[in-house]
């Protein structure tokens, strides 16, 4: 038998050696935890489509943010269900809306925790689309002014990072100009740069009451078949002033994360979205998969593809599991 000089298995022989040569590592600092904020006080209501997640009043959002912070998670991302909706989504920039109230409360209680504000209008419009309508179409340019108002409102409430998720052309530039004009030059922008029109958003739209009342979002979110277009979107957002770019969803778009990683020298976020989370939860409940192993493998894959940070509903559980090692 021929002697084998190269034996890759030598570096897999023990847990200690495997740890020493591991290329990709997960830690609490890799995660951003999404939180859904609702009107009221002392509300913690389970979200049926996202097991383990809750609708939280601003006071309870502080407690959830504190839990994340104590686990070492550096940031939370806030979504809101408003008290009222209209055609413009004006509650999105109302300083008394749940998101703004939660931002103020979280920054007061946990000043070192990074607070990220999702900037979009779909949760706040009575039609469920992400911008101002002209007939049955979203008017891109008229929407930009409204998005800028939301961004400034969130910055005033204490948001450290503004994260536009609407996919309007030119929104990063409009938001950057508005923030700078309002003396928020230090506030960063995390752009949902390559946000695809995906079937993986279903549970989120239920949780955020943001499903469009007619039509769909394929006219402004990206076609899942396109990869080169994602690079163009990222390039445009960077040119307009984006500090961080995002790929959403993550799991079905690992190739896009990798292409962005190889093409641009900016921090990359990836959103492990609601459908990805809910499928794991459903299969785990049936006993068909090992939830802990599946989650950690999935999150490792997203990091391995090139993501610097992962927005995930698994964040709290993932950190606890990592701490068990």
Secondary structure, 3 states (H helix, E strand, C coil): CCCCCCCHHHHHCCHHHHHHHCCCCCCHHHEEEEEEEECCCCCEEECCCCCCCEEECHHHHHHHHHHHHHCCCCEEEEEEECCCCECCCHHHHCCCCHHHHHHHHHHHHCCCCEEEEEECCCCCECCCCCCCEECCEECHHHHHHHHHHHHHHHHHHCCCEEEECCCCCCHHHHHHHHHHHCCCCCCEEEEEEEEECCHHHHHHHHHCCCCCCCCCCCCCCECCCCCHHHHHHHHHHHHHCCCEEEEECCHHHHHHHHHHHHHCCCEEEEEECHHHHHHHHHHHHCCCCCHHHHHHHHHHHHHHHCCCEEEECCHHHHHHHHHHC
